[in-house]
């Protein structure tokens, strides 16, 4: 992965391994080379029989599908891929998947790499929503791009005595408590409740990860896990103690994270988007860069149309309310 100029943390084995522990499937690296053309990407392979929608109604080790790990992924390449290479890859990957029971794949493209443009002939894509990034190439620009209210919140946090400290990724005990409190308060889905083994596994990424804590009177009141390489920083998970949110620790924390990125020579700090387009979480992130929108695009490939349609029929049989044309990229997963 690191041989590609534009590699990012989402392509590292250590990153995918943390989600293997989370139950997201087995890790596969898809790697293609044809002359000077080359690209690769990571997928997690799941047995569809394990999905709650099909529980007890499918034979195991028969139907599989692929999904890029939580976060962002898709083809990682050095340059444009020729039409001949795209056709060759489509033929080879389709043949492999049909022989190995892989019905489809779901891809979360990387908003900063814009790699949904690499091979639209092979991976059907759909724009989902916008994400936000902070331009960290210039420290003055970080402040300039923040809206007035956000700048005031940063000043408020400092006035209230909030300070930001950087900790190694292994120092996650306080973070876990804040994160779990936040997820419970927000009524988050079970998927976003990570076990301790997940956090322990992040030590393998210590060269590309850290935790920033917002401290008040010597106690952590908010925290964020950050991933980074020499080009990008990513806002991964965050949590806070509810009673201290009045001090605006999150605003100061993200501002200081952006400044840290600038110190490291990183030019983009990606905050991601909201749970839904233009929701309150997206609005919070948008305060940090009014000019920093990046498209989040998802994609799919159906490798075996017959099996794909069969799975939709099984879903319909098990749930009379199931609609085959439901808007999901992988429709039988809804």
Buried (B, 14 or more C-beta within 10 A) or exposed (E): BEEBEBBBBBBBEBBBBBBBBBEBBEBBEBEBEBEEBBBBBBBBBBBBBEBEBBEEEBEEEEBBBBBBBBBBBBBBBEEEBEEEBBEBBBEEBBEEBBEEBBBBBBBBBBBBBEBBEBBEEBBEBEEBBBBBBBBBEEEEBBBEBBEEEBBEBBEBBBEBEBBBEEBEBBBBEBBBBBBBBBBEEEEBEEEBEBEEEBBEBBEBBEEBBBBBBBBBEEEBBBBBBBBBBEBBBBBBBBBBBEEBBEBBBBBBBBBBBBBBBBEBEBBBBBBBBBEEEEEEBBEBBBBBBEEBBBBBBBBBBBBBEEBBBBBBEBBBEEEEEBEEEEEEBBBBBB
